[in-house]
Every structure is written in structure tokens, then in C-alpha cells.
Amino acid sequence: MRCLWIRGIRRLVLVALVLQAMTSHAQPPLDGMLLGLTETALQENFSSLHRMRKPAIAPNGLRGLWVMQDTTLSGLPFETTFYVKDKLVQRIEQLWTSSENPCQHQPDFSRLIAEMASKYGPGLASDDASPNEQTQRATAWEAGAFDVMAHFTQAPGHCTIRVIYKPHVTQDASEL
């Protein structure tokens, strides 16, 4: 009887240790909450993170130094790039590209927009259905300390979805 009791305790301790290990290694969500994170903390939180061989250049002198492949957003595999300045994450871009001809992913973009709207509220949308061969749709949200932008571009032979997180900047009217 005592042996059964000890086995039960061992199993309980083992389950508790496994649960603790699982929760301590949980990755933070890939969104604007990561802005301001140090490069070191970024590396600690994302084991699949790789340093780019050639940095990607973004506005305001930001350099895309870190990338993760196949991060899932709305069921699609995105490449996520972290742009850094002064060793802090200042911009996050997620890019999905399709080479299907014709591109059939407007429903996927609509689903992404619906998911973002459930997190950040209604966004400001624009739609450029110009007569040229390229169509662009975009939606933007102000989510407190950061802004979120989602862009869908459809052209003959390919389409892309890009999601950008960047710090929210409020300008004083006297600075304009």
C-alpha cells in the first residue's frame, strides 16, 4: 500500500514539473507588445530566431537583423522580421507571399482583418481597386502604445500579405 502511495506522489510531482516546464517556455505573442524588447530577450524568448546574413533596411534607419520562418498568422505561414535600433526591437514585419496564379487569397486577408479587429477594434480601411493590374487593400489600427498595419497586394502571378507593428507616435500640432 505504501509503495502505491509513493508511486502516486512521484507521478504527481512529475506532472507538476512537466507543466511548469511547459509554461515557463511559452513564447510571448508575436505582436506589438514585443516592441522595445532587447535583442537578448528576443533571443531568449524565441528559439527559432535566426540572425539575418544581410540586414533588411526599413524607414528611420532601422535594420532588420532577426528573422523567424513559418510563424503562423490566420493559418498562413509568415516570415517575421524584427527591426532593431540601439539593440531594441523598434518594428516587426510579417510577410506572406504566394506565387499561385491567379492569387485566391483575398478571403485569407479578410479573415486576418477580422481576427485583428477582434483584438484591436475596428480599423481604418482603404481599398485601391485601380484599373491597373495591381490591387491593394490596407487596414490600420491604433492599439495603444503601438500601431498595426495590414496590407494585401495582388498582382498578376503573385500576392502578398504584410503585417507591420510599430510604436505609436503622437505628434504635437506645433511640430507639424
C-alpha positions, 0 to 999 in steps of 0.5 A, a space after each residue: 500500500 505504501 509503495 502505491 502511495 509513493 508511486 502516486 506522489 512521484 507521478 504527481 510531482 512529475 506532472 507538476 514539473 512537466 507543466 511548469 516546464 511547459 509554461 515557463 517556455 511559452 513564447 510571448 505573442 508575436 505582436 506589438 507588445 514585443 516592441 522595445 524588447 532587447 535583442 537578448 530577450 528576443 533571443 531568449 524568448 524565441 528559439 527559432 530566431 535566426 540572425 539575418 546574413 544581410 540586414 533588411 533596411 526599413 524607414 528611420 534607419 532601422 535594420 532588420 537583423 532577426 528573422 523567424 520562418 513559418 510563424 503562423 498568422 490566420 493559418 498562413 505561414 509568415 516570415 517575421 522580421 524584427 527591426 532593431 535600433 540601439 539593440 531594441 526591437 523598434 518594428 516587426 514585419 510579417 510577410 506572406 507571399 504566394 506565387 499561385 496564379 491567379 492569387 485566391 487569397 483575398 478571403 485569407 486577408 479578410 479573415 486576418 482583418 477580422 481576427 485583428 479587429 477582434 483584438 484591436 477594434 475596428 480599423 481604418 480601411 482603404 481599398 485601391 481597386 485601380 484599373 491597373 493590374 495591381 490591387 491593394 487593400 490596407 487596414 490600420 489600427 491604433 492599439 495603444 502604445 503601438 500601431 498595426 498595419 495590414 496590407 494585401 497586394 495582388 498582382 498578376 502571378 503573385 500576392 502578398 500579405 504584410 503585417 507591420 507593428 510599430 510604436 505609436 507616435 503622437 505628434 504635437 500640432 506645433 511640430 507639424 
